[in-house]
Amino acid sequence: MSSIIKSSAPVDAGQNVSQAFATIMAHNFDFILEWEDKARGGEDIEGVHQMRVAIRRLRSAISLFRGAIPRESSQPWSEEMRWVVGELGLARDLDVFIDEGLSHAAPLLPLPGAEDLDRVARTRRDRAYQEQVAPMLASDRYQAFKTGFRDWFTQRQWEGEGRGGKKRKASEAMTGKLVPFARALLDKQERQVLKTGSNVDRNDAEAMHRLRIECKKLRYAAEFFRPLFIGMDGFIAHMKGLQDLLGLMNDVAVTRNLLDILLLDENDHRILIFAGGLIGWRTCDFFHTLNRFDAVWEEFTEARHPWWKNSALAENVSAEAARARK
């Protein structure tokens, strides 16, 4: 089994913004290719999972760097990646439902139907891999995406597209120094998280989902720029509790949607009983966890900002590393 890459893209303070963006693109694109074969067959559920993670990072980078990389250039690739993630989505959701949801709940719920629901879910998962994942990976559209996208970031094609007005401003930003850009981007995304999460209605699923998305983008931004600033791992760790809580809320919503699919034509009374018990159990688990929201939110808001303190030292370390590689 391939190792799961947790390292950040090798950006450094000697790069300009455009060069760093291309580095982030290449790092995560290679990750997609590494897991492609595993995703095709479905024998290793990490295949689809890790492909989706890499694509989410790429799409987040495109969104976060929008002040420097023209939207007209990046948006077509973001839309193609949205399509890829969509084709992988049902298989991944069923992988999680079977391996993390059902397997954990079955021994704890004293209800009939667990094995039968597991059988139904595995049959539907096999169909998702056979009818969506494998055909997508073999399609001409996917092959064209891989070739075109690789050319786009390798050749930094966006650099020839900044002319006049907003495009001129983007052109100036992409040739600017990376560290000031990173500081401003991290500040902006953190403000977005604080704006979304302050006084959020915890019973509003849509509002909590928006907070989850903004937190994920901040997490990815911190990981993109981790080589630039000392202490970024500590900041990321402070986000973990908040992300775990918001992720559990999303899992409950996904479970409901999956059961709607799995039980659409199901009449087996035992399966329906267990499915109802499972939803009740997961919902109760979520609301119990939600009681910790104030604590995890406070931990996040009090986290030290590595891009504020010690940043000069980090810049020196990164610059020296860049010079050493030349």
BELHU-V386136 format. One record per pair of residues at least 6 apart in sequence whose C-alpha atoms are under 8 Angstrom apart, sorted by the first residue. I is the first residue (numbers start at 1). J is the second residue. D is the distance in Angstrom with one decimal. If there is no record, write none. Layout:
i=I j=J d=D
i=I j=J d=D
//
This chain:
i=2 j=34 d=7.7
i=2 j=35 d=7.7
i=4 j=50 d=7.7
i=5 j=31 d=7.5
i=8 j=223 d=5.9
i=8 j=224 d=5.9
i=8 j=225 d=7.8
i=8 j=226 d=6.8
i=8 j=227 d=7.3
i=9 j=23 d=6.4
i=9 j=24 d=5.3
i=9 j=27 d=5.5
i=9 j=28 d=7.8
i=9 j=224 d=6.4
i=10 j=23 d=6.9
i=10 j=24 d=7.7
i=10 j=227 d=7.1
i=11 j=20 d=5.5
i=11 j=23 d=6.5
i=11 j=24 d=7.5
i=11 j=224 d=7.8
i=11 j=225 d=7.2
i=11 j=227 d=6.6
i=11 j=228 d=7.6
i=12 j=20 d=7.5
i=12 j=178 d=7.9
i=12 j=227 d=6.6
i=12 j=228 d=6.2
i=12 j=318 d=5.5
i=12 j=319 d=6.6
i=12 j=321 d=8.0
i=12 j=322 d=6.5
i=13 j=177 d=7.5
i=13 j=178 d=6.0
i=13 j=179 d=6.0
i=13 j=228 d=6.5
i=13 j=315 d=6.0
i=13 j=318 d=5.7
i=13 j=319 d=5.4
i=13 j=322 d=7.6
i=14 j=177 d=7.7
i=14 j=178 d=7.6
i=14 j=318 d=7.7
i=14 j=319 d=5.7
i=14 j=322 d=6.4
i=15 j=177 d=6.8
i=15 j=178 d=6.1
i=16 j=174 d=6.7
i=16 j=175 d=5.4
i=16 j=176 d=5.4
i=16 j=177 d=4.8
i=16 j=178 d=5.0
i=17 j=68 d=7.5
i=17 j=173 d=7.1
i=17 j=174 d=4.8
i=17 j=175 d=5.9
i=17 j=176 d=5.9
i=17 j=177 d=6.2
i=17 j=178 d=4.9
i=17 j=181 d=7.3
i=18 j=68 d=7.6
i=18 j=69 d=7.6
i=18 j=156 d=7.5
i=18 j=159 d=7.7
i=18 j=174 d=4.7
i=18 j=175 d=6.3
i=20 j=178 d=7.3
i=21 j=61 d=7.7
i=21 j=65 d=7.6
i=22 j=153 d=5.4
i=22 j=154 d=6.8
i=22 j=156 d=6.7
i=24 j=58 d=7.7
i=24 j=61 d=7.7
i=24 j=224 d=7.1
i=25 j=58 d=6.3
i=25 j=153 d=6.6
i=26 j=150 d=7.7
i=26 j=153 d=7.2
i=26 j=154 d=7.5
i=28 j=54 d=5.4
i=28 j=55 d=7.4
i=28 j=57 d=7.3
i=28 j=58 d=6.6
i=29 j=54 d=7.1
i=29 j=55 d=7.8
i=29 j=58 d=7.8
i=29 j=150 d=7.9
i=31 j=50 d=7.8
i=31 j=51 d=7.1
i=31 j=54 d=6.3
i=32 j=50 d=7.4
i=32 j=51 d=4.9
i=32 j=54 d=6.1
i=32 j=55 d=7.3
i=35 j=46 d=7.9
i=35 j=47 d=5.0
i=35 j=48 d=7.4
i=35 j=50 d=6.7
i=35 j=51 d=6.1
i=36 j=47 d=6.5
i=36 j=48 d=7.7
i=36 j=51 d=7.1
i=36 j=137 d=7.9
i=37 j=47 d=7.3
i=38 j=44 d=5.9
i=38 j=45 d=7.6
i=38 j=46 d=7.4
i=38 j=47 d=4.5
i=38 j=48 d=7.4
i=39 j=45 d=7.1
i=39 j=46 d=7.4
i=39 j=47 d=4.0
i=39 j=48 d=4.6
i=39 j=51 d=7.6
i=39 j=133 d=7.5
i=40 j=47 d=7.7
i=40 j=48 d=7.9
i=40 j=129 d=7.3
i=40 j=133 d=6.3
i=40 j=134 d=5.1
i=40 j=137 d=7.0
i=41 j=129 d=7.2
i=41 j=134 d=7.2
i=42 j=48 d=7.6
i=42 j=129 d=6.6
i=45 j=92 d=7.6
i=45 j=95 d=6.6
i=48 j=88 d=6.5
i=48 j=91 d=7.7
i=48 j=92 d=6.3
i=49 j=92 d=6.3
i=52 j=85 d=6.0
i=52 j=88 d=7.4
i=55 j=81 d=6.5
i=55 j=85 d=7.2
i=57 j=220 d=6.5
i=59 j=78 d=5.7
i=59 j=81 d=7.3
i=60 j=217 d=6.1
i=60 j=220 d=7.2
i=61 j=220 d=7.8
i=61 j=221 d=7.4
i=62 j=69 d=7.6
i=62 j=74 d=6.6
i=62 j=78 d=7.3
i=64 j=185 d=7.2
i=64 j=217 d=7.8
i=64 j=221 d=7.5
i=67 j=170 d=5.9
i=67 j=173 d=7.1
i=68 j=169 d=7.7
i=68 j=170 d=4.3
i=68 j=171 d=6.5
i=68 j=172 d=7.7
i=68 j=173 d=5.0
i=68 j=174 d=4.9
i=69 j=158 d=6.5
i=69 j=170 d=6.3
i=69 j=171 d=7.8
i=69 j=174 d=6.8
i=70 j=158 d=6.8
i=70 j=161 d=7.3
i=70 j=162 d=7.1
i=70 j=167 d=6.6
i=70 j=170 d=6.5
i=73 j=158 d=5.9
i=73 j=161 d=7.6
i=74 j=158 d=7.8
i=77 j=145 d=7.7
i=77 j=149 d=6.7
i=80 j=145 d=7.0
i=84 j=136 d=7.5
i=84 j=142 d=7.8
i=87 j=132 d=5.7
i=87 j=133 d=6.0
i=87 j=136 d=6.9
i=88 j=132 d=7.1
i=88 j=133 d=5.6
i=90 j=125 d=7.7
i=90 j=128 d=6.5
i=91 j=125 d=5.7
i=91 j=128 d=5.3
i=91 j=129 d=6.1
i=91 j=133 d=7.5
i=93 j=254 d=7.2
i=93 j=258 d=7.7
i=94 j=121 d=6.9
i=94 j=122 d=7.8
i=94 j=125 d=5.8
i=94 j=258 d=7.5
i=95 j=125 d=7.2
i=97 j=255 d=6.9
i=98 j=118 d=6.7
i=98 j=121 d=7.0
i=98 j=122 d=7.4
i=102 j=114 d=7.5
i=102 j=118 d=7.0
i=105 j=278 d=7.1
i=106 j=114 d=5.9
i=109 j=277 d=7.3
i=109 j=278 d=7.7
i=111 j=273 d=7.2
i=111 j=274 d=5.8
i=111 j=277 d=7.5
i=112 j=270 d=5.5
i=112 j=271 d=7.3
i=112 j=273 d=7.1
i=112 j=274 d=6.1
i=113 j=270 d=4.5
i=113 j=271 d=4.5
i=113 j=272 d=7.6
i=113 j=273 d=7.0
i=113 j=274 d=5.3
i=114 j=271 d=6.9
i=114 j=274 d=6.1
i=116 j=270 d=7.9
i=116 j=271 d=6.2
i=117 j=271 d=5.5
i=117 j=274 d=7.8
i=117 j=275 d=7.6
i=120 j=262 d=7.0
i=121 j=262 d=6.8
i=124 j=262 d=7.5
i=136 j=142 d=6.5
i=137 j=143 d=7.7
i=151 j=157 d=7.9
i=152 j=158 d=7.6
i=159 j=171 d=6.9
i=159 j=174 d=7.8
i=161 j=167 d=7.2
i=161 j=171 d=7.8
i=162 j=168 d=5.1
i=162 j=169 d=7.6
i=162 j=170 d=6.2
i=162 j=171 d=4.7
i=163 j=171 d=7.3
i=179 j=228 d=7.2
i=179 j=315 d=7.6
i=182 j=225 d=6.8
i=183 j=307 d=5.9
i=183 j=308 d=7.7
i=185 j=221 d=8.0
i=186 j=218 d=7.0
i=186 j=221 d=6.7
i=186 j=222 d=7.2
i=186 j=307 d=7.9
i=189 j=214 d=7.5
i=189 j=217 d=7.5
i=189 j=218 d=5.8
i=190 j=218 d=6.4
i=192 j=214 d=6.9
i=193 j=211 d=6.5
i=193 j=214 d=5.5
i=193 j=215 d=6.0
i=193 j=218 d=7.7
i=196 j=207 d=7.8
i=196 j=210 d=7.3
i=196 j=211 d=5.7
i=196 j=214 d=7.8
i=197 j=208 d=7.9
i=197 j=211 d=5.9
i=200 j=207 d=6.9
i=200 j=208 d=7.3
i=201 j=207 d=6.9
i=201 j=208 d=7.5
i=202 j=208 d=6.4
i=202 j=290 d=7.9
i=208 j=246 d=7.1
i=209 j=246 d=7.5
i=209 j=250 d=7.3
i=212 j=243 d=6.8
i=212 j=246 d=5.7
i=212 j=247 d=7.4
i=215 j=243 d=7.0
i=216 j=243 d=7.5
i=219 j=236 d=6.4
i=219 j=239 d=7.5
i=222 j=232 d=6.7
i=222 j=236 d=7.0
i=223 j=232 d=7.7
i=223 j=236 d=7.9
i=226 j=232 d=5.6
i=226 j=233 d=7.4
i=227 j=314 d=8.0
i=227 j=318 d=6.9
i=228 j=311 d=7.7
i=228 j=314 d=5.7
i=228 j=315 d=5.9
i=228 j=318 d=6.0
i=229 j=306 d=5.9
i=229 j=307 d=5.8
i=229 j=310 d=7.4
i=229 j=311 d=5.5
i=229 j=313 d=8.0
i=229 j=314 d=4.7
i=229 j=315 d=6.9
i=230 j=306 d=6.2
i=230 j=307 d=8.0
i=230 j=310 d=6.7
i=230 j=311 d=6.8
i=230 j=313 d=7.7
i=230 j=314 d=5.4
i=231 j=306 d=5.5
i=232 j=305 d=7.9
i=232 j=306 d=5.7
i=235 j=303 d=6.1
i=235 j=304 d=6.4
i=235 j=305 d=6.8
i=235 j=306 d=7.2
i=238 j=299 d=6.3
i=238 j=300 d=5.5
i=238 j=303 d=6.2
i=239 j=299 d=7.8
i=239 j=300 d=5.6
i=241 j=296 d=5.6
i=242 j=293 d=7.3
i=242 j=296 d=5.3
i=242 j=297 d=6.3
i=242 j=300 d=7.3
i=245 j=286 d=8.0
i=245 j=289 d=6.8
i=245 j=290 d=7.0
i=245 j=293 d=7.5
i=248 j=286 d=6.4
i=249 j=286 d=6.1
i=252 j=279 d=7.6
i=252 j=282 d=6.1
i=252 j=283 d=6.4
i=252 j=286 d=7.5
i=255 j=279 d=7.4
i=256 j=279 d=6.9
i=259 j=275 d=7.2
i=263 j=272 d=7.7
i=266 j=272 d=7.8
//
